[in-house]
Amino acid sequence: MDADFEIRPITNLTVSGGFTLLNDRFTNFPDAVFAFQVPGGLDTEIRSAAGNRLPQTADFTATVNADYRLPTRFGGNRPQPQLWL
């Protein structure tokens, strides 16, 4: 699931962001190679990965951004602080 938003609470300020929920599980992967660290190296084994998580994936991610436009006689200046979770 993914959701995004953008609001303008006051003049010149825009706040936006989003979040993602991910069900990161293998449903069918019968011949997956599993590697295990053992003394002196690695040992591998082939078995089903069904139900296991995908490597290096997050269950939840979120972002929040703020964009404030500061009017000047030279044009606009836009500092953009960001928060990544």
Buried (B, 14 or more C-beta within 10 A) or exposed (E): EEEEEEEEEEEEEBBBBBBBEBEEEBEEBEEEEEEEEEEEEEEEEEEEBEEBEEEEEEEEBBBBBBBBEEEEEEEEEEEEEEEEE
